[in-house]
Amino acid sequence: MRFPYRNFRLGGRKWRVKYVTVQTGLKYNPSAADCHGWCDDPTATIWLIKGDSVEYTLITFWHEVAHAMLYSMGYRDHDEAEVDRLGQMLYQLHTTGAGVIELER
């Protein structure tokens, strides 16, 4: 799968997206076998595990972006249910927000 996001800027930081196997993920996160991705604030990296469908990978990506947004705003303790809802809404925006708006000057 060719993933559309490699790097992005958020909260004044450059975030990287890494797309790795579970075996590689385990080198960086001992719980990688039990998750589909994670957000590492100290390195500004979102890790995604290979093998899921494109749709599920995008859902996971937006969930992790929600974590990155909260970290960028100074929040360290995240409620997973709230992050999941925010991630779902970001995914919905991503999938339904296609198109260009012409702004008048």
ABEGO torsion letter per residue (X at the ends): XBBABABBBBGGBBBBBBBBBAAAAAAABAAAAABAEBBBAAAGBBBBBBGBBAAAAAAAAAAAAAAAAAAAAGBABBBAAAAAAAAAAAAAAAAAABEBBBBBX
